[in-house]
Amino acid sequence: MNIAQLLEAHASRLKLQPPAESFCCSPHLALQLPPDLQEFYQITNGALVLVGGLSKQSSISWKINGVQSLMIADHCFYGGKVSFEFEKLHGVCHPMFETCVLLAGNGNTHLTIDLDQLRYGKCYAATLEMHLMREDIVVAASFSEWLERLLTTPGDRPYWEQPGFPHLSAYDQ
């Protein structure tokens, strides 16, 4: 299912923003966004995804940032703290911190997408504490997989927080 079909099929659980004017690359990024994310930004410039409910009355939601708000996670959300803390603990900055873009959030948990060539498009979930301790987990191989699973998995928690989900470390990939 492509992004347009996915958004149409689950319209009752989405609050979409108007399309972005420029979607290939955020002005804040020098890295190219994956094709499924480019398709998303051709249709909408961010969205509120309602989880655990069948209508817009759901109390659990994920906000997908607009393209102009996309920033390297370490520089934007964490204010450089992650690289500093990691370097302080391990003597070297982990290269993943420079290629992960903060894409979406739900309170304390955030979704990042990796733009590195070796891990291109993989999605990771983490809180700030998890990120500082290198405990980000792989939640999807692509943005479209993440969005589809988020919209189609029943329950009041994201699919990766439900029993049986394999918690693979982002750093072992």
N, C-alpha and C positions, 0 to 999 in steps of 0.2 A: 504494500500500500504506500503510495507516495504521500508527501506532506499535505498536499491539497485535499486528497481523499481522506486522510486521517483527520484533518481539521473539520471537514464537512461532516464526516461520520460522527464526530463527537462535539458538534457545535453547542449542544446544551451544557457541556462542561467546560466551555472556554469563553473567556472574555478577550476578544482580539482588539488590538490597536490598529489604526490605519497603517497601510504599507509604508515601509521605509523608502526614502528617496534614493539612497545608495545602500546596496546590500553586499557587494562583493568583498568589501574590506572596510572595517570601521576606521574612521580617521585616526583613532588612537592606536591602531594595530598595523604592523608591517607584515603580518602573516595572513595568508589566504584562508577564508572560512570554507569548511567542507560543503559540497554541493547541496546536501539536504538542508543545511542551515541557511545557505543562500536562498533556496526555494522558500523556506519559512519566511525569511525577511522580504521576499518579493510579495508575499501575501499579507504579512502583518509585521509591524514593528514592535514585537513583544506581545505577551499574553499573560493572562491569569488562568492557570490550569487548576480546575477544581477536582480534588481527589477524595474518594471515599463516599461520595454522594452521587446521586443520579441527576442532580439539577444544579442550578446556580445558587442553591441554598446551602451547599456544602460549606462546612467551616474550615476545611483543610485545603490549602491552596499552595501552588508554586508560582512564583512570578518569574517569567522568562524576560530577561532584560531586552530593551530595544537596542538596535545595532549601535547607536551613538553612545550607549552606556557600557559596551563591551570593552574590557581592559584586561591586561595580564593580571591574573588573580593576585600575585604577590605585590604588584605595584599599586593596585587599586584597592581591593577590599582589605588586604592585610597591611597595607602601608609599608611594605618592605620588611615587616617584622619576621616573616617566615624565613626568608633567606638569611637574615641576621641571626636568628635563633638557631637555624640549622648549621650555619657556618660556625657559630659559637660552640655548639655541641660536637660537631663532627669535623671541623677544620676546613670544610669545603662546602660551597653552595651547591645544592642539588640542581641539575640542569632542568628538571621538570618544572621548577618554579618559574622559569622564564618562558614556557610554552603553553601553560594552561590558562585559559580564558575563563573568567567568572561569568557564567551563562545564566544561572537561575538560582533562586533561593526560596527557602521556606523557614522563616524565623532564624534559627541557629544553624541549620544545615544548608550547605551550598553545593551547587552542581558546577563543575568545571569541565571544559572540553579541551582536549590536548591537540595542539596544532603542529606538534613535532612530526617529522616525516615517518619515524618508526612507530609512533603511537597515534597517528593521524585520525582524529574523529572520536577517539575513546572518551567516554564520559566517566567522571569520578565524583563521588559524593564524600563530603567531609564537613565537620565543624572546624572552627579555628584550632581547637585543641588537637583534633585528629590530624590536621594538616601539619601542625608544629611537630607532632610526634611521628610523622611519616606514616599515618594510618589511613590515608585516603583509600577508598575501595573502588574497584571498577564496577560500575553499575550498568554500562551498556557499551557496545562496540561502536555506536553512532548516536547522533542526536535523534534521528527518527526512531531508532529502537527504544531509546529512553522515553520519548514522548508517547509512543504507542503502548509500551508496557505500563507507563504511569496512568494512562487513560483507561486501559482495559483490565488491570488487575483489581479485583474486588478487595474490599477491606478499608479500614480507616488509617492505614499507614502506607507509605510508599513500598513498592514491591521488594526493594532491597532490605527493608527492615522487617520483612515477614519471615517466619520460620522456613528454613530450607534454602534460603538464598545463599549461594556460595560467595563468601567474602574473600575476594582475591585482591591482594595489595596492588595498588597502582604502581608501586616501585619495583615489583617483580616482573613486570611486563616487558 
